């Protein structure tokens, strides 16, 4: 996992961006668009064990695509972008394959904007000026949007996430809601809720919480459950992320 010596992180509703010394992640998948970028030099990325490595300076990864990263010899910036956000929609238009290398010219411009000494102000400016591009409006069924809003506001709490309750919020039958949710969001309901919990736990870990505290706050049954989910979906462990206390700030995008 990514373990910055000089830590950096920003979390906001549309994306979470972290940067620091290089890392190695085993094959994993998660429901977000991911950007992984070497601040200098190159990194290696592939679809999974047995596939050939792609050597590049940066790459975008489609939501739910299996990928493996080896970026141990450089400073790395990683962005996890909510696939249902406007930012995610704009980025998704650029992705031509499950793993899409960023063109060299664009990468060079990004590196100039970021500089070698990353800071929250530099990353924030880059995200707004280079990542935020007007794209197609995210097409989520309005009744599903009600549920997505509810889930994002309540994840980690003791609120009822039963199918009956969520279907009631949407105003659809349970069967119809499950179908429309998957069609609109691109992933089934339960994996989506799990991804939201993982996002919440990651933010808490970067804010200095213990694995047990982060697991409790995000609604996992215990620290072991969070650790298993973390390894499967992010290719590392929450302990690795928590070994370095990171700065965290909110930015509205």
TISE-176795 format. One line per 3 residues: for each residue x, z, y of N, C-alpha, C, CB. Coordinates in steps of 0.05 Angstrom, whole numbers, plus 5000, padded with zeros to 4 digits. Glycine has a CB too. Example, Ala and Ser with C-alpha at 12.3 -4.5 7.8 and 13.67 -1.06 7.14 Angstrom:
# TISE-176795
5264:5156:4886:5246:5156:4910:5264:5156:4934:5226:5181:4911 | 5257:5142:4955:5273:5143:4979:5258:5157:5001:5282:5114:4988
***
This chain:
# TISE-176795
5017:5000:4976:5000:5000:5000:5017:5000:5025:4981:5024:5000 | 5005:4998:5048:5019:4996:5073:5024:5025:5083:5003:4981:5094 | 5050:5031:5088:5058:5058:5096:5075:5057:5121:5074:5071:5073
5063:5055:5145:5079:5052:5169:5095:5077:5176:5061:5046:5192 | 5120:5073:5182:5137:5094:5192:5130:5102:5220:5167:5087:5190 | 5126:5081:5236:5115:5085:5263:5086:5076:5260:5130:5069:5286
5067:5094:5256:5041:5086:5247:5024:5073:5268:5027:5110:5237 | 5006:5056:5259:4988:5043:5277:4963:5036:5263:5001:5019:5290 | 4940:5040:5276:4915:5032:5264:4894:5031:5286:4907:5051:5241
4876:5013:5283:4852:5012:5301:4828:5008:5283:4855:4990:5323 | 4807:5022:5288:4783:5018:5272:4760:5013:5291:4777:5043:5254 | 4743:4993:5285:4719:4988:5301:4699:4976:5282:4725:4969:5325
4674:4973:5291:4653:4964:5273:4659:4937:5260:4627:4962:5287 | 4673:4919:5273:4678:4892:5262:4703:4891:5245:4679:4872:5284 | 4722:4907:5250:4748:4904:5236:4764:4930:5237:4764:4882:5248
4782:4932:5217:4802:4953:5216:4829:4939:5214:4797:4973:5192 | 4847:4945:5232:4873:4932:5233:4895:4953:5230:4877:4916:5259 | 4913:4949:5211:4935:4967:5207:4961:4951:5207:4932:4983:5180
4983:4965:5214:5009:4952:5214:5031:4971:5208:5014:4938:5241 | 5053:4961:5198:5076:4978:5191:5094:4964:5171:5066:5004:5179 | 5113:4979:5159:5132:4967:5140:5117:4954:5117:5150:4989:5129
5131:4934:5105:5119:4918:5084:5110:4935:5060:5138:4898:5074 | 5094:4923:5042:5082:4937:5020:5078:4918:4997:5055:4950:5028 | 5070:4928:4974:5064:4913:4950:5036:4922:4941:5085:4917:4928
5018:4903:4938:4991:4909:4928:4986:4893:4903:4970:4903:4950 | 4976:4907:4882:4968:4894:4858:4943:4878:4862:4965:4914:4835 | 4935:4861:4842:4912:4844:4844:4887:4862:4850:4908:4827:4819
4871:4854:4869:4847:4869:4877:4828:4850:4892:4854:4894:4894 | 4805:4860:4898:4785:4845:4914:4769:4865:4930:4767:4827:4896 | 4758:4856:4952:4740:4872:4969:4722:4855:4985:4757:4891:4987
4700:4866:4994:4680:4850:5009:4687:4850:5039:4652:4862:5004 | 4707:4836:5046:4713:4831:5074:4732:4807:5075:4727:4856:5087 | 4735:4796:5099:4755:4776:5103:4781:4791:5109:4748:4756:5126
4803:4783:5097:4828:4797:5102:4848:4778:5114:4840:4810:5076 | 4862:4787:5135:4885:4773:5145:4910:4790:5140:4882:4768:5176 | 4930:4778:5127:4955:4792:5123:4977:4775:5135:4960:4797:5092
4993:4787:5153:5012:4772:5169:5039:4787:5170:5002:4768:5197 | 5060:4772:5165:5088:4782:5168:5095:4779:5198:5108:4767:5150 | 5103:4800:5211:5110:4798:5239:5136:4782:5242:5114:4826:5251
5154:4783:5223:5177:4766:5222:5180:4756:5193:5203:4781:5232 | 5191:4732:5190:5197:4722:5163:5172:4714:5148:5211:4743:5147 | 5172:4719:5122:5150:4709:5105:5141:4731:5086:5158:4684:5089
5119:4726:5073:5108:4744:5052:5100:4726:5029:5085:4762:5062 | 5093:4739:5006:5084:4724:4983:5055:4733:4976:5103:4729:4958 | 5038:4714:4969:5010:4721:4963:5001:4702:4941:4992:4720:4988
4984:4712:4923:4973:4695:4902:4946:4705:4893:4992:4694:4878 | 4932:4688:4878:4904:4695:4870:4904:4717:4849:4890:4671:4860 | 4925:4720:4834:4925:4741:4813:4948:4736:4794:4899:4742:4798
4952:4755:4776:4974:4753:4757:4972:4728:4741:4974:4778:4738 | 4994:4714:4738:4994:4689:4723:4993:4664:4741:4971:4688:4704 | 4983:4667:4766:4982:4645:4785:5008:4644:4800:4958:4648:4804
5014:4621:4811:5039:4617:4827:5037:4631:4854:5045:4588:4831 | 5059:4641:4864:5060:4654:4890:5060:4633:4912:5085:4672:4892 | 5046:4639:4934:5047:4623:4958:5064:4638:4979:5018:4618:4969
5085:4624:4989:5102:4636:5009:5093:4627:5036:5132:4628:5004 | 5087:4645:5054:5077:4638:5081:5082:4661:5100:5047:4631:5079 | 5077:4656:5126:5080:4677:5146:5055:4693:5149:5087:4665:5172
5031:4681:5143:5006:4696:5145:4985:4680:5129:4997:4699:5175 | 4964:4694:5120:4943:4681:5105:4917:4696:5109:4950:4680:5075 | 4895:4681:5108:4868:4692:5108:4858:4692:5079:4849:4676:5127
4843:4713:5072:4832:4714:5045:4802:4717:5047:4844:4739:5029 | 4788:4700:5032:4759:4701:5032:4748:4727:5021:4748:4677:5016 | 4723:4734:5029:4711:4758:5018:4708:4756:4987:4683:4763:5030
4714:4778:4973:4710:4780:4945:4729:4763:4928:4682:4773:4938 | 4749:4751:4941:4769:4735:4926:4791:4753:4916:4781:4713:4944 | 4798:4751:4890:4820:4766:4879:4846:4757:4892:4821:4764:4848
4864:4776:4899:4889:4769:4911:4910:4791:4906:4887:4763:4941 | 4935:4783:4907:4957:4801:4903:4978:4795:4924:4969:4798:4874 | 4990:4816:4936:5008:4812:4958:5035:4825:4953:4996:4823:4984
5056:4811:4960:5083:4823:4960:5096:4818:4987:5101:4811:4937 | 5096:4838:5004:5107:4835:5031:5125:4859:5037:5084:4834:5052 | 5145:4863:5019:5161:4887:5020:5185:4885:5040:5171:4894:4993
5190:4861:5049:5215:4858:5065:5210:4852:5094:5231:4836:5053 | 5187:4860:5105:5181:4854:5133:5160:4873:5143:5171:4825:5135 | 5157:4874:5169:5135:4889:5181:5110:4873:5178:5141:4895:5212
5088:4886:5170:5064:4871:5163:5040:4881:5180:5058:4874:5133 | 5023:4863:5188:4998:4869:5201:4976:4860:5182:4995:4856:5229 | 4957:4878:5177:4934:4872:5159:4908:4877:5174:4936:4888:5133
4890:4858:5174:4864:4862:5186:4843:4859:5164:4859:4841:5209 | 4825:4879:5162:4802:4878:5144:4778:4873:5162:4798:4905:5127 | 4765:4849:5160:4744:4841:5178:4717:4840:5164:4751:4813:5191
4698:4854:5176:4671:4854:5165:4660:4826:5163:4652:4872:5182 | 4654:4817:5139:4645:4789:5134:4619:4783:5148:4642:4784:5105 | 4603:4804:5154:4577:4800:5167:4578:4802:5197:4557:4820:5156
4601:4807:5209:4604:4809:5238:4608:4781:5250:4628:4827:5245 | 4604:4779:5276:4609:4754:5290:4638:4746:5287:4602:4756:5320 | 4657:4765:5288:4685:4759:5284:4690:4748:5257:4702:4785:5289
4677:4760:5236:4680:4751:5209:4669:4723:5206:4667:4769:5190 | 4647:4717:5219:4635:4690:5217:4654:4670:5229:4608:4690:5231 | 4666:4676:5252:4684:4658:5265:4709:4652:5248:4693:4668:5293
4720:4673:5236:4743:4670:5219:4737:4655:5194:4755:4697:5212 | 4713:4659:5183:4706:4647:5158:4705:4616:5160:4678:4657:5149 | 4700:4607:5185:4699:4578:5189:4727:4566:5186:4689:4572:5217
4748:4582:5189:4775:4571:5187:4786:4571:5158:4794:4588:5204 | 4773:4585:5140:4783:4589:5113:4775:4566:5096:4774:4616:5101 | 4794:4551:5087:4789:4527:5071:4791:4532:5041:4808:4504:5078
4801:4555:5033:4804:4562:5005:4805:4592:5002:4830:4549:4993 | 4805:4602:4978:4804:4631:4974:4827:4645:4989:4806:4638:4945 | 4851:4633:4988:4874:4642:5003:4884:4619:5021:4897:4652:4984
4881:4622:5047:4887:4601:5066:4910:4608:5084:4862:4594:5082 | 4933:4595:5081:4956:4601:5098:4951:4593:5127:4981:4587:5088 | 4959:4610:5146:4956:4604:5175:4976:4582:5182:4960:4630:5192
4968:4561:5196:4986:4540:5205:5009:4552:5221:4972:4519:5221 | 5033:4540:5218:5057:4550:5231:5054:4552:5262:5081:4533:5225 | 5042:4532:5274:5039:4533:5303:5022:4557:5313:5027:4508:5313
5000:4561:5298:4982:4583:5305:4996:4610:5300:4956:4582:5289 | 5010:4612:5278:5025:4636:5272:5046:4642:5293:5039:4633:5244 | 5060:4622:5303:5080:4626:5324:5067:4637:5349:5095:4599:5330
5043:4626:5356:5029:4636:5380:5021:4665:5377:5005:4619:5387 | 5011:4672:5353:5003:4699:5348:5027:4718:5350:4990:4702:5320 | 5050:4710:5339:5073:4728:5340:5083:4732:5369:5096:4716:5323
5081:4712:5385:5089:4715:5413:5071:4735:5427:5088:4687:5428 | 5045:4732:5421:5025:4750:5434:5029:4779:5425:4996:4741:5427 | 5035:4783:5400:5039:4810:5389:5065:4822:5395:5035:4810:5359
5087:4806:5396:5113:4816:5400:5123:4831:5374:5114:4835:5423 | 5148:4840:5374:5159:4853:5351:5153:4883:5351:5188:4848:5349 | 5148:4894:5375:5143:4923:5378:5113:4927:5381:5158:4935:5403
5098:4928:5358:5069:4929:5359:5059:4956:5371:5058:4926:5330 | 5037:4953:5385:5024:4977:5397:4994:4971:5397:5035:4983:5426 | 4978:4992:5401:4950:4988:5401:4941:4969:5423:4936:5015:5405
4954:4971:5447:4946:4953:5469:4952:4924:5462:4960:4961:5495 | 4976:4919:5450:4983:4891:5443:4965:4880:5421:5012:4891:5433 | 4959:4897:5401:4942:4888:5379:4914:4883:5389:4942:4908:5356
4904:4901:5407:4877:4897:5418:4875:4871:5434:4871:4921:5436 | 4895:4866:5451:4895:4841:5466:4896:4817:5449:4919:4841:5486 | 4913:4818:5428:4914:4795:5409:4888:4791:5395:4937:4799:5389
4875:4813:5386:4850:4810:5371:4829:4797:5389:4841:4838:5361 | 4828:4805:5414:4807:4795:5432:4813:4766:5441:4805:4813:5456 | 4838:4760:5445:4845:4733:5456:4849:4712:5434:4869:4735:5473
4858:4721:5410:4865:4701:5390:4846:4702:5366:4892:4706:5381 | 4836:4725:5358:4818:4726:5335:4789:4721:5343:4820:4753:5321 | 4781:4731:5367:4754:4728:5375:4749:4700:5386:4747:4749:5397
4738:4684:5369:4731:4657:5376:4702:4653:5371:4749:4636:5361 | 4688:4640:5388:4659:4636:5384:4654:4619:5360:4646:4623:5409 | 4638:4628:5342:4632:4614:5317:4602:4613:5312:4647:4626:5293
4595:4604:5289:4567:4603:5282:4556:4632:5280:4563:4588:5255 | 4531:4635:5288:4518:4660:5286:4515:4669:5257:4491:4660:5300 | 4520:4694:5251:4517:4703:5224:4487:4702:5216:4528:4732:5221
4481:4689:5194:4453:4685:5186:4446:4706:5165:4449:4657:5176 | 4435:4728:5175:4426:4749:5157:4396:4752:5162:4440:4776:5162 | 4381:4752:5140:4352:4755:5143:4346:4780:5160:4339:4758:5114
4328:4777:5180:4322:4799:5198:4314:4825:5184:4301:4791:5218 | 4300:4823:5162:4291:4847:5147:4314:4860:5132:4269:4840:5128 | 4333:4843:5124:4358:4854:5112:4375:4867:5133:4373:4832:5097
4375:4855:5157:4391:4866:5179:4383:4894:5186:4388:4848:5204 | 4358:4901:5183:4349:4928:5187:4363:4947:5168:4318:4931:5184 | 4365:4939:5143:4378:4955:5122:4408:4957:5127:4372:4944:5095
4421:4935:5134:4449:4936:5140:4455:4955:5162:4459:4907:5147 | 4439:4955:5183:4443:4973:5206:4440:5002:5196:4423:4967:5228 | 4420:5007:5180:4415:5034:5170:4438:5044:5153:4389:5035:5153
4448:5026:5135:4470:5033:5118:4496:5040:5133:4476:5011:5098 | 4502:5024:5154:4526:5028:5169:4524:5054:5185:4531:5005:5189 | 4500:5061:5194:4497:5086:5209:4497:5111:5192:4471:5085:5225
4488:5108:5167:4484:5132:5150:4505:5135:5128:4457:5130:5138 | 4522:5115:5123:4540:5117:5101:4558:5142:5103:4558:5092:5099 | 4561:5156:5081:4576:5181:5081:4558:5205:5084:4596:5180:5103
4534:5201:5092:4516:5224:5095:4500:5229:5070:4497:5219:5118 | 4479:5245:5072:4463:5252:5049:4437:5236:5048:4457:5282:5049 | 4437:5215:5064:4412:5199:5066:4406:5185:5039:4414:5179:5089
4381:5177:5036:4372:5165:5012:4378:5135:5012:4341:5169:5008 | 4395:5126:4994:4402:5098:4992:4389:5086:4967:4433:5094:4991 | 4368:5098:4957:4354:5087:4934:4342:5060:4940:4332:5107:4924
4338:5044:4919:4327:5018:4923:4299:5020:4935:4325:5003:4896 | 4283:5040:4927:4256:5043:4938:4257:5048:4968:4242:5067:4924 | 4275:5065:4977:4278:5072:5005:4287:5047:5021:4297:5095:5010
4307:5034:5012:4318:5011:5027:4299:4988:5027:4345:5002:5014 | 4285:4983:5005:4265:4962:5005:4242:4969:5025:4253:4958:4977 | 4236:4995:5027:4215:5003:5046:4224:4998:5074:4209:5033:5042
4249:5003:5081:4260:4998:5108:4258:4968:5114:4289:5008:5110 | 4263:4952:5094:4263:4923:5098:4234:4912:5101:4277:4908:5076 | 4215:4926:5088:4188:4916:5088:4183:4895:5066:4181:4904:5115
4201:4894:5047:4199:4875:5025:4195:4890:4999:4224:4857:5023 | 4185:4877:4979:4183:4889:4952:4212:4893:4942:4167:4871:4933 | 4215:4911:4923:4242:4917:4913:4256:4892:4901:4241:4939:4892
4241:4877:4886:4253:4853:4874:4260:4833:4895:4233:4840:4854 | 4242:4828:4914:4248:4809:4935:4271:4818:4953:4223:4804:4952 | 4272:4844:4959:4293:4854:4976:4320:4850:4963:4289:4884:4981
4323:4856:4937:4349:4853:4923:4358:4823:4924:4346:4862:4893 | 4339:4805:4920:4346:4777:4921:4354:4768:4949:4322:4760:4912 | 4339:4776:4970:4344:4768:4997:4370:4781:5007:4321:4775:5016
4375:4806:5000:4399:4819:5008:4424:4805:4998:4400:4849:4998 | 4425:4799:4972:4448:4785:4961:4451:4757:4973:4445:4783:4931 | 4429:4744:4977:4430:4717:4989:4441:4718:5018:4403:4704:4988
4433:4738:5033:4441:4740:5061:4469:4750:5065:4421:4758:5076 | 4476:4771:5050:4502:4784:5054:4524:4772:5037:4499:4814:5047 | 4517:4760:5015:4537:4747:4998:4548:4765:4976:4560:4738:5015
4537:4789:4974:4545:4808:4953:4521:4825:4947:4571:4825:4961 | 4519:4836:4923:4497:4853:4915:4497:4879:4931:4497:4858:4885 | 4474:4892:4931:4471:4917:4947:4491:4939:4941:4443:4927:4944
4494:4946:4915:4511:4969:4908:4541:4964:4915:4508:4975:4879 | 4552:4940:4908:4580:4935:4916:4583:4936:4947:4589:4908:4906 | 4563:4928:4962:4565:4929:4991:4566:4957:5001:4541:4913:5004
4549:4975:4990:4549:5003:4998:4576:5015:4991:4526:5018:4984 | 4587:5008:4968:4613:5019:4960:4634:5011:4979:4620:5010:4931 | 4633:4985:4989:4653:4976:5008:4650:4991:5035:4649:4946:5013
4626:4997:5043:4622:5013:5068:4634:5041:5065:4592:5014:5075 | 4630:5053:5041:4641:5080:5036:4672:5079:5037:4631:5090:5009 | 4683:5058:5026:4712:5055:5026:4723:5052:5054:4720:5031:5008
4709:5036:5071:4717:5034:5099:4717:5061:5112:4698:5014:5114 | 4696:5076:5108:4694:5103:5120:4717:5121:5111:4667:5116:5114 | 4723:5121:5085:4744:5137:5075:4771:5129:5086:4744:5136:5044
4776:5103:5088:4801:5093:5098:4806:5102:5127:4802:5062:5097 | 4785:5101:5143:4788:5110:5171:4794:5140:5172:4762:5105:5187 | 4781:5156:5155:4787:5185:5154:4816:5190:5145:4767:5199:5135
4825:5175:5125:4853:5179:5116:4873:5173:5138:4858:5161:5091 | 4868:5152:5153:4886:5144:5174:4884:5165:5197:4880:5116:5184 | 4863:5179:5198:4859:5200:5219:4870:5227:5210:4830:5202:5226
4883:5228:5186:4896:5252:5178:4881:5270:5158:4902:5268:5201 | 4857:5261:5149:4842:5277:5129:4855:5275:5102:4813:5267:5128 | 4851:5296:5086:4860:5296:5058:4843:5276:5042:4860:5324:5046
4853:5270:5018:4837:5252:5001:4811:5265:4994:4853:5245:4975 | 4811:5291:4989:4786:5305:4982:4766:5304:5005:4792:5334:4974 | 4776:5309:5029:4759:5308:5053:4747:5281:5057:4774:5318:5078
4765:5260:5055:4756:5233:5059:4735:5225:5038:4780:5214:5058 | 4740:5233:5014:4721:5227:4992:4693:5239:4998:4731:5237:4965 | 4694:5265:5006:4669:5279:5012:4654:5266:5036:4674:5309:5018
4669:5260:5057:4656:5249:5081:4644:5221:5076:4677:5247:5103 | 4656:5206:5057:4647:5179:5052:4626:5178:5030:4670:5161:5045 | 4620:5200:5018:4599:5201:4998:4608:5195:4969:4578:5181:5005
4635:5196:4964:4644:5193:4937:4640:5220:4922:4674:5185:4936 | 4638:5218:4896:4632:5242:4880:4656:5262:4882:4627:5235:4851 | 4680:5252:4882:4704:5269:4884:4728:5252:4891:4708:5285:4858
4751:5265:4894:4776:5251:4902:4784:5230:4880:4798:5270:4906 | 4779:5237:4855:4786:5218:4834:4770:5192:4835:4782:5231:4806 | 4744:5195:4842:4727:5172:4845:4737:5154:4868:4698:5180:4850
4745:5166:4890:4756:5151:4913:4782:5137:4905:4760:5170:4937 | 4799:5152:4890:4825:5140:4883:4821:5116:4865:4842:5161:4868 | 4803:5118:4845:4798:5095:4827:4787:5071:4843:4778:5103:4805
4769:5076:4861:4757:5055:4877:4778:5043:4896:4733:5065:4893 | 4794:5059:4907:4814:5050:4926:4834:5032:4912:4829:5074:4938 | 4843:5040:4888:4862:5023:4874:4850:4996:4866:4872:5038:4849
4825:4997:4857:4812:4972:4848:4807:4953:4871:4786:4979:4834 | 4799:4964:4894:4790:4947:4916:4812:4942:4937:4767:4959:4929 | 4833:4958:4938:4854:4954:4959:4882:4951:4947:4853:4976:4978
4884:4954:4921:4910:4950:4908:4929:4973:4911:4922:4926:4918 | 4920:4996:4920:4938:5019:4924:4921:5044:4921:4952:5019:4952 | 4931:5067:4931:4917:5092:4928:4913:5105:4955:4932:5111:4909
4893:5122:4958:4889:5136:4984:4912:5154:4991:4863:5152:4983 | 4925:5165:4970:4949:5182:4976:4970:5166:4990:4960:5194:4950 | 4975:5141:4981:4995:5124:4994:4988:5119:5023:4998:5098:4979
4963:5115:5029:4954:5111:5056:4957:5136:5073:4925:5100:5057 | 4951:5159:5060:4952:5184:5075:4979:5196:5078:4934:5204:5061 | 4999:5185:5064:5026:5196:5066:5037:5195:5095:5045:5182:5048
5028:5175:5110:5036:5173:5138:5011:5178:5155:5049:5145:5144 | 5013:5197:5173:4990:5202:5190:4989:5180:5212:4992:5230:5203 | 4966:5167:5215:4965:5145:5233:4948:5151:5257:4953:5121:5218
4953:5136:5278:4936:5137:5301:4911:5121:5295:4950:5126:5327 | 4889:5129:5306:4864:5114:5302:4848:5115:5328:4847:5127:5279 | 4837:5092:5336:4821:5091:5360:4798:5071:5356:4837:5083:5384
4777:5075:5370:4754:5057:5368:4754:5035:5389:4728:5073:5369 | 4749:5011:5380:4747:4989:5399:4721:4974:5392:4771:4970:5396 | 4704:4970:5412:4679:4956:5408:4683:4926:5409:4658:4965:5428
4677:4913:5387:4680:4884:5386:4653:4872:5379:4702:4875:5365
***
